[in-house]
Amino acid sequence: MARLEIVGTKLPSEVVKEVVLDSLNMRLKDVEEIIVKLQDLISEFERKYGFLSEEFLKKWRSNQLEDSMDFFEWETCLAAIQNCQRKEKP
């Protein structure tokens, strides 16, 4: 578990800790909401094209699919969700 040390302020450390924790919780909620939106977009692509993201990535990376804005967006969503999940983990 992380340790938070408050220095350089005249405010009570408990007040500062509460504000910091509230801010972190708000950020975590934002990241969780982004993940849900990305998962929805990814599910739409999977339904539209009839294959899962893992299969899409194999085909996309081996140039088995034509260039398409949908495919660029799908790949971007997958990368973004990985990035968000890394931020979500402690």
N, C-alpha and C positions, 0 to 999 in steps of 0.2 A: 504494500500500500504506500502511496506517495505521502510525503510529509510536507506540510505547508508552514513556512516560517514567515511571520509578518515583521518587517523592519522598516524604519524610516517614516512612520506615521504616528500621529498622536491619537488616532482613533483606537478604540479597544480592539484587540486582536480578534475577538469573537465576532464583532460586527464586520470586520474586513473579511474574515473567513466565510461568513454567511453570504456576503455579497459575491465573493469569488465563486463559491459553490453554486449559488443561484445562476450566475453567469455561465458557468460550465454546464449546468443542467439544461439551460436554455439552448446552448450550442448543441448539446447532445440531442435534444429534441428536434432541432433543425436538421441535423444530419440524419436522424431516423426518418423524418418526413421526406427528405430527398431520396433516401433509399427506397421508400415505398413508391414514390413517383417513378423512379428508375426501373424498379421491378415491374410496375404496370406497363411501362413502355416496352421493356424487354419481352414481356408476355404477349403484347400485341404483335411484335415482330415474329415471335415463335408461332403464333396462330396464323399470321398472314402467310408465312413462308413454309409452314408445315414441318419445321425441324427445331430441335432445341439449340440453345446458344452454343453448347459445346461442339455440336456438329457444324453449326454455322462458322465458328472460329476455325475449325479444321479446314473447311472448304474455302473460307475467305483467305486464310493465310497460305493456302496452297494454290491460290489463283484459279480455283474452280468456279468462282462466281464472277459475274461481270461487275464493273463499277456501277454503283447505284448509291444515291443519296441515302436510301434506307439502310444499306449495308454500312456505310460510313457512320451513320447515326447509331446503328445497333452496336457497332464496335465501340463507339464513344461511350454509349450508355454502360456497356460492360466494364470498360476501363474506369468510368466514373464511380460505378457502384463498388468496385474493388477499392478505390481510393477512399470512399466514404466509410467502408467497413473497416479499413485500417485506422481511420480517425476515431471510429466508434469504440474500438477496443482500447482498454486501459494500457 
